[in-house]
Amino acid sequence: MCHNRWENMTDNEKRRFYDLEKRDLERHQAEMASSSGRGRSTHQSESAFFIFAHDKRSDLHQKFPQYDEPQIARECLKLWNQLSAEERHFWQQKAYEGHL
């Protein structure tokens, strides 16, 4: 499904993904250089999903006051799975900016 969508995208539509890839590679190389070859940086930024879930958690607690944390987490996952590619891109960009 993703492959078909990618194949049908124009070069202009693909450009933003190539730009993200380039910036991520530059960030990765800078992290590796600053860590003196020790592998991953000790600072781990949050994933797009965790940033999304953190943002939605309080609203879900108000909407479902009887839910415990695992149930709230499941609701967050349901909401995440309903996001469009464009909506997810917003959260992925926030996660990427957390790396900087």
C-alpha positions as CSV (number, residue, x, y, z in Angstrom):
1,M,0.0,0.0,0.0
2,C,2.7,2.5,1.0
3,H,4.8,1.4,-2.0
4,N,2.0,2.1,-4.4
5,R,1.4,5.5,-2.9
6,W,5.1,6.3,-3.1
7,E,5.3,5.2,-6.7
8,N,2.4,7.4,-7.6
9,M,3.8,10.5,-5.9
10,T,5.4,13.2,-8.1
11,D,9.0,14.2,-7.5
12,N,7.8,17.4,-6.0
13,E,5.7,15.5,-3.4
14,K,8.6,13.3,-2.6
15,R,11.0,16.2,-2.1
16,R,9.9,16.9,1.6
17,F,10.7,13.3,2.5
18,Y,14.1,13.5,0.9
19,D,14.7,16.8,2.8
20,L,13.7,15.1,6.1
21,E,16.0,12.2,5.2
22,K,18.9,14.6,4.5
23,R,18.4,16.5,7.8
24,D,18.1,13.2,9.8
25,L,21.3,11.9,8.3
26,E,23.1,15.2,9.2
27,R,21.7,15.0,12.7
28,H,22.8,11.4,13.0
29,Q,26.3,12.2,11.8
30,A,26.6,15.1,14.2
31,E,25.4,12.8,17.1
32,M,27.9,10.1,16.2
33,A,30.7,12.7,16.0
34,S,29.8,14.3,19.3
35,S,29.6,10.9,21.1
36,S,33.1,10.0,20.0
37,G,32.0,6.7,18.6
38,R,30.2,5.5,21.8
39,G,27.1,4.7,19.8
40,R,23.8,6.3,20.5
41,S,23.6,9.6,22.3
42,T,22.6,9.2,26.0
43,H,19.7,11.6,25.3
44,Q,16.8,9.8,23.7
45,S,14.0,12.1,22.4
46,E,10.4,11.0,22.5
47,S,8.8,9.3,19.5
48,A,6.0,11.0,17.6
49,F,3.5,8.7,19.2
50,F,4.6,9.5,22.8
51,I,4.4,13.2,22.1
52,F,0.9,12.7,20.6
53,A,-0.2,10.5,23.6
54,H,1.1,13.0,26.1
55,D,-0.8,15.8,24.4
56,K,-4.1,13.8,24.3
57,R,-3.9,12.0,27.7
58,S,-5.5,14.7,29.8
59,D,-8.4,15.1,27.3
60,L,-9.0,11.4,27.4
61,H,-8.9,11.3,31.3
62,Q,-11.6,14.0,31.3
63,K,-13.6,12.2,28.6
64,F,-13.2,8.7,30.3
65,P,-12.7,9.4,34.1
66,Q,-13.3,5.8,34.9
67,Y,-10.5,4.5,32.7
68,D,-7.2,3.4,34.2
69,E,-3.8,4.1,32.5
70,P,-3.7,1.0,30.3
71,Q,-7.2,1.9,29.0
72,I,-6.1,5.5,28.3
73,A,-3.1,4.2,26.5
74,R,-5.3,2.0,24.3
75,E,-7.5,5.0,23.5
76,C,-4.4,7.0,22.5
77,L,-3.4,4.2,20.2
78,K,-6.8,4.1,18.6
79,L,-6.7,7.9,18.0
80,W,-3.1,7.5,16.6
81,N,-4.2,4.8,14.2
82,Q,-7.0,7.0,12.9
83,L,-4.6,9.9,11.9
84,S,-4.0,10.6,8.3
85,A,-0.4,10.6,6.9
86,E,-0.5,14.4,7.0
87,E,-1.6,14.5,10.6
88,R,1.1,12.0,11.6
89,H,3.7,14.1,9.8
90,F,2.9,17.0,12.2
91,W,3.7,14.8,15.2
92,Q,6.8,13.3,13.5
93,Q,8.1,16.8,12.8
94,K,7.6,17.6,16.5
95,A,9.6,14.5,17.4
96,Y,12.3,15.4,14.9
97,E,12.6,18.9,16.3
98,G,13.1,17.3,19.8
99,H,16.3,15.7,18.4
100,L,17.8,19.1,17.6
